[in-house]
């Protein structure tokens, strides 16, 4: 038997707001890490060369490339984008 109480609801409503925000931020970080890694491959940049061009440490780059590490600064993201010929765009929606 189908529970009619849940008909018409969506997954966002199912999740609590805090949980949803956490899941979304983790997903965004994973996408950013994958994009940076792919662009580094396209530009044939090693981690050492990328960190040097970003004028940062290799450990800062490792944090950026780690999909589970959420302690990445906007400055680091902006430097990575610049090195990779991209622009960083942040929006509130």
N, C-alpha and C positions, 0 to 999 in steps of 0.2 A: 504494500500500500504506500502511496506517495504522501509525504508530509507536506500539506498545502501551505504551511507556515513559511516555508523557505522558497516557494515558487516565486519567481520574478526578482529575487535578490541577486546581487552579484558578489563576486569573490572579495572585492574591496570592502563591502559591507560586512562580510563574514569575518574579516580580520579586524582586530582592534587597531586603532589609529597608530599607536606606538609601534606595534608589530609591523604594520604596513610600511611606516616610515623607515624602520630598520631594514626590512627586506628590500625596499627600493634603493636605499643608499648602498647596500651591499651589491646589488645588481649593477648599479651605476659604476661602482668602483671596479667590478670585474670587467665591465665593458671597456672602461678606460685603460685598464692594464692590458687587455687584449689588443686594443687599438694601438697603443704605444709599441707593444712588442711586434705587431705586424708591420708597422711603419719602420721600425728599426731594421727589420729583415729586408724590406723594400729598399731602404737606403744603405743596406749592407754595413750597418753600424754595430760594433760590439758594445757590450755594456761599458767597457772602459772608455771607448771613444765617445760614446753618447754622454757619459758623465762628464768627461773633459769638455765637450762642446757646450754642455749645460752649465759649466762652471760650478759643479757640485760634486759631492762625494759619490762613490760607487754605492755606498749603503743607502743614500737618499734615493738613488735610482732603483735599487733593489726594493725599497719600500713602495715606490711607484709601480713597479712591475708585479708586486705581490698582490693578488686579487683579494686577499683576506686582510691586508693591512690598510686601515682606514686613516692613518696619521699622515696623509699627504697634504702638503700645503698648496694653496693656489699659486704661489710663486714657483714651486717645482713644476706644477702642471703647465704654467705659462712658459717656462724655460724649455720644457720638453716640446711643446707645440712649436715654439720658435725654431728650435733646432731641426724639427721634422718638416718645416715649411708649412705649418698649419697655424691657425688662430684658435685660442681658447675662448669659448663662448659659454657664459653661465647665465641662466634665465630663471626667474621665478614664474611659475605657471599656476 
